[in-house]
Amino acid sequence: MQPHDFWQELHPPQSFSAEQECGDFYVAELPDGRQLQLPIRVLADGEHALASLIVNQASFAVQEALAEALAARIADYDIDVVAGLPTLGLTLASAVARALGHARYVPLGTSRKFWYRDELSVSLSSITTPNQEKRLYIDPRMLPLLKGKRVALIDDVISSGASIVSGLALVASCGIEPVVIGAAMLQSERWRERVDAGGKQWSERIVGVFSTPILERSENGAWRRPG
């Protein structure tokens, strides 16, 4: 596949084998069995890799399917408002809010407008941009939409847990506690320790459309799921 071909099509159930080893792509399955081809990104050690999802490069059909699947997963939480994490989480959060029948959503941001307040911000890091120092802000005008409401905090992918921890810290500083945290992809399990490090079991509130493991290089050079 060409790099721009990924994330463009959902395939019928069982279109691809879900065997232990992967070749040029990883096969993720949505709750209804449809399959999505994800590119494999090799990690620095050369012996491990991750399946990748960049939701704003996906076709609208794939974006819609992921949003509808996530909305279905969080519907029972009786959400009043969806809040989205930048950057890619905003694409998904907006679509999830629409799928839930909401008229709007609340975007968090990394661009400081002149009316923002420093106390309504936290530092932000991401596994995909580890060397970029950013701050995560909430528009003070949006606070009335969140306070006292049942909030869903949405990101595109939860991997190391760094971004979601920053989002939780920001909304907590505003007296807001999300009832559920959602993502299209839960990338491995390594995020669990970080999100629970503060003493609250946030991992119990996290749901995803699908999960992907850390892949290991096999003797023949292919990638395999652990275990």
Number of C-alpha atoms within 10 A of each C-alpha: 9 6 7 9 14 19 23 17 16 19 14 13 14 12 13 14 10 13 9 11 17 20 12 12 17 25 22 21 21 20 14 9 14 17 21 24 23 20 22 19 14 16 12 8 7 10 13 17 20 21 22 19 21 14 21 17 15 17 16 14 13 18 21 17 19 25 26 19 21 28 22 15 15 21 12 8 12 13 19 16 20 29 27 26 25 21 15 18 25 23 20 28 31 21 23 30 25 18 18 20 10 15 9 14 22 22 22 23 19 17 13 15 10 6 9 15 13 12 11 16 24 20 15 21 21 18 12 9 9 10 9 10 10 15 17 23 27 26 17 12 9 13 15 9 15 22 14 12 16 18 24 28 27 34 26 27 24 30 21 22 23 17 22 27 20 21 26 18 19 22 24 12 14 16 12 18 19 21 17 21 23 29 25 26 24 23 23 17 15 15 18 18 14 15 23 15 11 11 7 9 13 21 16 12 13 20 20 23 22 17 19 19 17 17 25 21 18 14 8 6 12 13 25 21 17 11 5
